[in-house]
Amino acid sequence: MIFKLIKYLEKLWGSIGFKNSIPSDLEVGAATLNFEMIKKSIKKKFFKYYFIQKCRRPYDFNIFYNENRLYIHNQFQVLIKPAKKKYIYFFLKTLKKIGLYSKSLVEFKKDNWNNISIGAFGRGWEVKINLIEISQITIFDSIMNKKLKNNVLEITYGLDRICYLLGKNNNLNQSIDFYNYSKIKKNNLHILFYFLKNNLLFCLRNKIKYVSYDILFKMLNYYNIFDFNSNYVRSYFLNLFKKYSYKIEKILI
């Protein structure tokens, strides 16, 4: 069902001039972290494209705390620069075409989005149907700590939840028998984290921009696992990511 939904959304957005782009091959928690999105948002004045991203969120698979959330989930991402209202209206039309839209059921909830690790900040809204979040709309003001002259509009479809609401996916809960995060030893993760950190510093000194970005998000993935696994001092790591995202932004431009 997800494959059919993707093809239909590609057809709808393609009909108004959007082009397909490349998904990230890194373990990311959100499609926003796609390197192509970051690069184009900083360098290009105009673009319209979409892509499909598989995302991983270690904490979200804990169904006792996060009902209707998934460890591995699929996102259909739409990005527009400059941001225009007409594409939000078109988004609502796409919900109607796939059988979800109803004025009495659709709820927009203010939810400003920010991610310190890539220095991204924007105004946003959760889109809910029957109290289940199926989409996020964000208008970004800055990315990689760089103020954007033209805002970027991001529309994210949560494909798994949409299929669930359409009755094509009877169960959102995932069990991960082969990998129990609660058993992971934090010391092992820290060794890997600081190994990556040293490599990142080397890449930054030598202005190896693409590898720097890859390593930053490998570090972020390890951080997400041991942050789930303990009450760790988050501020230290978040400030670390913020510092490195500043440095990467400098060599990207």
N, C-alpha and C positions, 0 to 999 in steps of 0.2 A: 504493500500500500504506500509506503514512504516513497518508493521509486516512482510510482504513478503521480503522486502529489508533487514531487520535484519536477517531473517533466511538464506537468500542467503549469506550475508556477514559472518555469523557464519560458514556456510559451506565452504566458500573460505579460511578463515583464519584457520579454524579447519583442513583443508586438509594439512597444512604445520606445524601441531603440536601445534597450539595455543589452550589454554584452557579457558573456560568461568570463569569469576570471579564475585564477588559480587558488585552490584552497591551501592552507598551511599543512605541511607534513610534520609539524611539531605537536607535542601534547599540550594543547591549550584549553583553557577553561571557557573561552568565548571566542566567537568568530571575529570579534573586534581586534583580537591580537594578531590577526593575519598580517604578515610582513608587507604584502602587496598593498593592503589597505593603508598601512602606516606610511609607506613610501609615497603612494599617490596622493594621499591627503596633504602631505607636506609640500610636495613638489608641483603637483598639477593644479591648474585653476578650474578646470572643468572635467567631469567624468560621470558616467552612469554605468554601473555594472553590478553583477550579482555573482555569488558563488555558494557552494555547499561546503559546510565545515563540520567534521566530526569533533566533538568537544568532550573533555574529560574533567570531572569535578570530584575529587576524592571524598570530600565531606558529604556531598549530596546523596551518595548511595545509602547513607544511614537512614533507613525508612522510619526509624523510631523518632527521628527529629525532623525529617524533611519529607513529609508526605507529598506525593506527586512530583518528586524530583528524581533525577537519574544520575548515575555515575558517568555513563557514556550516553551522549545524546547528540542529535543531529540538528543543525541549524541551516536555514536558508537565509542568506545575508544579502541585503540590498543596500547599495551605497550610492549617494548622489552628492555632487558638489557643483555649484552651490545648492544649499538646501532650499527646497520650494514646497509650499503647502500642497500643491496639486498632487504630489506623489503620496502624501498621506491619504488624500481622498481616493487615489487609485488603489492604495493598499486596502482600504475598506471595501472597495469594489471586488478585489480579489477574494476577500473573506466571503463575500456574498456568492461569488462564482463557485467556490469550493464547498458551499453549503453551510457556512458557519454564521454569517452575519445576520444579526437581528438587533434593532435599536434597543429593545428591552433587555437584551442579554449582554451586550458589549459594554465594558466598563473601562474607562481610562483613569489610571491612578498615577498621580505625580510620583516620579521616581528618578531623580537626577542621578546620572551615572558618572562614576569616576574610577580611575584605575591608576594608582600611584606608580606602578611598575612601568607604565608607558607614558606617564604624564598626560593622561587623557581625561578631559573634564567636559561635561555637557549637560544640557537640560533634557529631561526625558520623561517618558510615561510607560508604565506597564499596561498592556492590553489584556484584559481578562474576559473570559466567557464562562459562565456558570462557575465563577470564582476560581477558575484555573487560568494561570497566566499562559497565554499562547504566543505572546509577542512582546518585544521591547522596541520603542521608538526613541531615538536619541538624536539631538542636534548638538554636534560637537563644536566647542569654542576653541579648544586647544588639544593638540596631540604631540606627544614627545616633548611636552613642556613648551611647545611653540604655539603662540597665539595665531589662529588662522584668520586670514583676511576674509575668506569666504567660508562660512560654516559648512560642515559636512553632515548630511542627513543619513542616519543609519536605521534601517528597518530590519528587525530580526524575527523570523518565524521559527517557533519551536515545533519542529516537524513531528516529533513523537507525541507531544501533547495534542496537537491538532488531529492526528490519526486516532488518538484515544477518544476525543470528543466526537469524531465522526463515526465511532463505533467499530473502527478497523483495528484497534489495538485494545484488547480487553484488560490489560494489566500494565500499569506504568512501573511497578516495582521491579527492581532487578536484584537478584542475589548473586554475589560474587564468591563462589565457594573456593576458587583457585587462588584467591589473593585476599588475605585478611589484613587490612591496614592496622588494626589494633595490635598485631603481633610484631610489627616492624620495630627494629631497634633504632632508636633515635641517633645513637652514635654513628652507625653505619651511614645514615643519611647525611649527617654533618660532614663526614669524611668526603663523601661524593660532592656535597655542596661546596666545600672550600677548595676542592680540586678544580671544580668548574670556575670558581671565583678567580683562582690564580691564572687560569687560561684566559678568562675574560680580560683581566688586566693586561696580559700580554697582547691580546688582539686590539685592545683600545690604544695601547702605546704605539702599535704598528698600523693603526687605522684600518684594520680588517673589518669592515662594517657589517657584512652579511653574517659572518661567523659570530661576531660579537652579539648580534641580535639573537641568533640561535641559542648561544650559550646562556644569555640572560633568561630565556624562557625555559631552558632546561633547569636552571637554578630555581626559577619560580615554581616549576612543577614539583621539585623536591621540597621546597618550602611549604607548598600546599599540603603535602603528605604529612610532614612532621608538625605542621600547625594543627592539622586535624587530630594528630596523635597525642597532643599535649597542650598545656597552657603555657605556650612559649612566649617570650618577650617579643611581641609582634612589631613594636615600634622600631627596634634595631634593624630588622630585616626590611621593613617597608622603606625606611630612610635609605638603606643600602640600594634597593631597587630604584628609588627616586634618583639617587646620585648617578647610578650607572645609565639610567635612561637619558639623563641630561647629556652625558658624555657621548652616548651613541647618537643622539640627535645632532650633535656638533659635527660628527664625521659623516652623517647621512647627507647633509646639505652641501 
